[in-house]
Amino acid sequence: MPYVNIRVTKQGVTAEQKEKLIQGVTRLLQDVLGKKPSTTYVVIDEVETDNWGVGGETLTAIRKRG
């Protein structure tokens, strides 16, 4: 029973894109590992840019600079 957790920033990810991610990851696990889609779990967490850091800075600060 595979469990995949995808984390993205909470900006600009559409419901259609999330659906494609879920379908694609499920298909990949089936193709590569032979896992059943009916027992594959994919969870997408959306994280606020204030809560995501790179190089000691939040993404909010990085994106404000351009």
C-alpha positions in Angstrom: 0.0 0.0 0.0 2.1 3.0 -1.2 1.6 6.4 0.3 3.0 9.4 -1.5 3.0 12.9 0.0 3.5 15.8 -2.4 4.1 19.3 -0.9 3.7 22.4 -3.0 3.3 26.1 -2.2 -0.2 27.3 -1.8 -0.1 29.5 -4.9 -1.3 28.8 -8.3 -1.9 25.0 -8.2 -5.3 24.3 -9.8 -7.6 21.4 -9.0 -6.9 20.1 -12.5 -3.2 20.1 -11.9 -3.6 18.3 -8.6 -5.8 15.7 -10.3 -3.1 15.1 -13.0 -0.4 14.8 -10.3 -2.5 12.2 -8.5 -3.2 10.2 -11.7 0.4 10.5 -12.8 2.0 9.3 -9.5 -0.5 6.5 -9.3 0.3 5.4 -12.8 4.0 5.6 -12.2 3.9 3.4 -9.1 1.8 0.9 -11.1 4.2 0.9 -14.1 7.5 0.9 -12.1 6.6 -1.1 -9.0 3.5 -3.0 -10.1 1.4 -1.4 -7.3 -2.4 -1.5 -7.5 -4.0 1.9 -8.1 -6.8 0.9 -5.7 -4.3 0.7 -2.8 -2.2 3.7 -3.7 -2.7 6.8 -1.7 -1.5 10.3 -2.9 -1.8 13.3 -0.6 -1.1 16.8 -1.7 -0.3 19.3 1.0 -0.4 23.0 0.2 2.1 25.0 2.3 1.9 28.8 2.8 5.0 30.5 1.4 5.6 31.9 4.9 6.1 28.3 6.0 8.5 27.3 3.3 12.1 28.3 3.5 15.1 28.1 1.1 18.6 29.3 1.9 17.5 30.7 5.3 14.6 32.8 3.9 10.9 32.3 3.4 9.6 31.9 -0.1 7.4 35.0 0.6 10.5 37.1 1.0 12.3 35.6 -2.0 9.3 36.1 -4.2 8.9 39.7 -3.1 12.4 40.5 -4.3 11.5 39.0 -7.7 
